[in-house]
Amino acid sequence: MRERRTVTVNARSYRTPRDPVVIVCVDGSEPGYIERAVEAGRCPFFARVLDRGTSAVADCIVPSFTNPNNLSIVTGATPAVHGICGNYFFDRESGAEVMMNEARFLRTGTIFKALQDEGASIAIVTAKDKLRGLLGHGLVLGPKRAVCFSSEKADKATLETNGIDRVLDLVGMAVPDVYSAGLSEFVFAAGVKLMERDRPDVMYLSTTDYIQHKHAPGTPVANDFYAMMDRYLGRLDALGAVIVLTADHGMNAKHDAAGKPDVLYLQDVLDRWLGKAVARVILPITDPYVVHHGALGSFATAYLPAGADRADILRRVAALDGVEAALAREEAAQRFELPADRIGDIVVVSARHKVIGTSADRHDLSGLKEPLRSHGGISEQRVPLLVNRRIALESGRRLRNFDAFDLALNHASQEVFA
């Protein structure tokens, strides 16, 4: 039996794995998707997990977006520690609005790096390439050491950049369209092939929320998607892996009775109050893949001009229809555990069925073929946390999605899934 050691990452301790560990982050998977697919008889693996494993609901990070939550999961820490507070932000150092995809924005190490330093082999497969550099930061890449690649650019994977080449030959699939369920299926197919061939000690699989942005729990397309996932996870389970599944955020309908996006255009509001382009609204949901959400989410931050009466602006914003919270930078950083230097003077969170935009003329909504579903707010904070082992969870413990590695490495690996 492999000797197990302890590593410490961001003040949390983890035991090195005995059996292969697979952490799955299902992008946009609100509670209900798995349950409805099980009720439809589509998901035998998930049915067994719900019956004989561990099933709980946890809180994700707010803003409930992809980058901050994936990085919280793989560091076991909040954005106040790791620094990634959105998909997109205003970089004060450069004076530019930029994607938060580069490893230089990460302020701490990952659990992957600590485990690799103790001899563990790592495999990371993400649907979109935007996460790859952050997730693989600090790893020594190469066969039997670490591989890190995306479905989106699997055909471009090299030994030098990704620790693996000829990915399409391994998986037996072509590169899927970025706006398709196939992008996520490639992640799972690659995970199974890597487990069969290399048996990595730790595997991280991260999907895209293309389906969840368009299809609610229990709908035929959603059930098809989770049935696909169930097949691959069942194969990983059969290979002896400890599997912990969670999500980066939930999802809610964000449209009016006519099916039109229900939007508060905050830049337009501040322009009317303060003058054209005097304030700057930043939407942290923004990424290169906006067809399915139009860069509309439920969390925004705004930079105000010098001398602005912030308290008065907050009172006025809080009174707008559909605003759940309007907070000063300091209060938002404390409440949501964010790095105060990477958010604006105010933070605005919209209610369950509302989204926030900048100016109406800056959002291309032509790609929205179905009524808008999106995320980012407090109302998308609840996510599933499932383990294919039965664990006695502490009574009264607030579970977070970034407890995934703790459950996998410190608890689940000692149990058996029958």
Buried (B, 14 or more C-beta within 10 A) or exposed (E): EEEEEEBEBBEBEBBBBBBBBBBBBBBBBBBBBBBBBBEBEBBEBBBBBBEEBBBBEBBBBBBBBBBBBBBBBBBBBBBBBBBBBBBBBBEEEEEEEEBBBEEEBBBBBBBBBBBBEBEBBBBBBBBBBBBBBBBBBBBEBBEEBBBBBBBBBBEBBEEEBBBBBEBBEBBEBEBBEBBBBBBBBBBBBBBBBBBEEBBBBBBBBBBBBBBBBBBBBBBEEBBBBBBBBBBBBBBBBEBEBBBBBBBBBBBBBBBBEEEEBBBBBBBBBBBEBBEEEEBBBBBBBBBBBBBBBBBBBBBBBBBBEEEBEBEEBBEBBEEBEBBBBBBBBEBBBEBBBBBEEBBBBBBBBBBBBBBBBBBEEEBEBEEBEEBBBBBBBBBBBBBBBBBBBBBEBEEEEEBBBBBBBBBBBBBBBEBEBE
